[in-house]
Structure formats: C-alpha cells, structure tokens
Amino acid sequence: MTNKLIVSPSPHLHSSNSTVSLMRDVIIALIPAMAVAVWFYGLHALMLILVSVVTCDLTEYLIAKFLMHSEKPLADPSPAVTGVLLALNLPPAAPWWIAVVGSIVAIAIAKMTFGGLGKNIFNPALVGRVFLLVSFPVAMTNWAFTQTAMDFSAFGFGPQVDAYSGATHLAIAKEGLAGGASLSQIFPQGQFTWDMALLRMGGCIGELSAVALLIGFIYLLARRVVKVTIPLTIILTVALISGIFSAVNPEAYTGPLFNIFTGGLLLGAFYMATDYVTSPMTTKGQIIFGVGIGVIVMMIRYFGAYPEGVSFSILIMNCVVPLLNKYCKPARFGKEVNNG
C-alpha cells in the first residue's frame, strides 16, 4: 500500500506554488546576471556555471539514491539553483575543478548532511564559497580574466582591452587605506561611478551588473517568490552605517553608494539572504535578520581582515534563524491579542 501521508517540516501552507515552480523562477531571475557574465567573460563563465550545475545535480542524485535510498533522488531543481548561485560567486579566472569542489561541499555537506531540501540551516552555495575561499585563497582571489566577449567601450564604459587583471574595488580600498592612503588618493575620480552599477570591473562573475541583478529581483517580486523585507533591510542598514562613518571621516570610510553597488551585497541580499529555508518566517524576524547581516557586512568591510563580508554575514545570521523563529512568532490562531 502506498503511503500517502507526507511528513515534512513546517511551515505548512496551501498555495498554488510548488518547490519546482519556485526554484524555476529563481533560475529565470538569474538569467540576466548569467547572460551579462557570459557576454563579458566569455565561454569560461558559461563553463563554470554548467560545471557547477551538473556537479550539484549529480552529487544530490548519488547521495539521495544510494545513501538515502530515495524513490525520487532528483525531485526538484534546487541543486541547479545552488549550482548557479555558487558559480556566480566564483572569480572569472577560477579553474573548473574549483566549481566541482565547491559544488560537492555545498550539496554533500551543507545540504544533504542535514537531510536535504528544507532541513539545512546554512545556505549551501555560501557554504561552498566560504569553503573554497578558506581552502584555496589564491584561486578564489585571482581576478584576472581574458576578455573574449563584446567590447563595452562603445557604450561609454568598460575597458577596451584583450585582458584585465586587478583587485576588486573593495580590495583596492582596503589595501590602500591600510597603506595610509586616503580615499581621494585611491579613487581620484570619486568613490562611486555608474560603471560600478552598470558594468563593474573585477569581482565574481555574478557581481558584474547591478542592473541585471535588479531585473531578476523585480521578476521574483512580481512572481511573489520573495518579499522585499530582507533585501531592503540589508541595503538600508548598510547605507545607514556607511553614511554615518563616511560623514564622520570621508577620507577613511567608503560611502553608501560604494558599499551598496560594489562587491556581492546585491547578489547576496536579493538571492541568498532570501532563501526560504535559511531565513526567518516572520516579518519581525526578517527585519532583525536583515539588520544583523548589514551590520556584520560593514564591520567586516571597515575593520575586518577581508575586504568583503556578505558571505560570512549571511552564514552567521543563518545560525540565528532558529532563535528568531522561536521568539518572533505571530499570534496563535484563535488567541486573543491584548491591544492595551
């Protein structure tokens, strides 16, 4: 007799949406960012994305079938989403084996060890990225790439070169300030230019265009896949903290626009901090979650050893989510609420 009783973790909601449709929408939302990356970085970026997706799918299939004895070893596109997000968090010069190692860690350790989809407490793609960053720091901080795609100088931005090598804007600021230079010396043309929003040089392949990330996020909002609460809270927190620090000393602390549009803030805020499984369920919890991420990001960027802090901040706040879900509960159905 077939068991028709499905046991799964809460929350239990009646909705026309399914895991398959939600994951498919996330992949669709990431298409603009992937397209810009492939257009600018060439076939190597496409190779990293494909290798990550295939490795994630294969790793989950093998574990689910042979270790967990699942009847449906690959029942949804969630491993593909993890693969795409991990690839977008890799530098453009990363070798193919980096994508393989990161994908295996993301699925085997960060996801399947906890029981699979809906049970992991950390974002799998970020676990894979942080593992790679700690284990292979040279490969994960190599920003050199060969430009094999379209030359963007015709549009008024981007270099007209065959190859490019250099640190990210965050790393340049961190190293320059540590060496005693001021921001006006480090960035003679100003801390922020629209190149950083439209097409930024350096960084991971998914950080290239803020516009592409925003287009995908608007699609997710229109499809009601995510809410604006967490990303908006993160961005406002980063803007507030960096605004205060830069107002006090504009030569030593980067400002709000710089911190919002450089690095992986938008990629993390839009697509990884909003992960259903690893983010709080209530609006109050989501606000606390977003504020915590924003504060940790800016503390790492201003005072930490790493120039970037988005991955670490999201993973740290993932640890707090069970407490937020416990203490930021909505009123129980039928319970009388005291309005004073």
Salt bridges, closest charged atoms under 4 A:
ASP25 OD2 - ARG223 NE 3.11
GLU60 OE1 - LYS111 NZ 2.77
GLU308 OE1 - ARG301 NH2 2.86
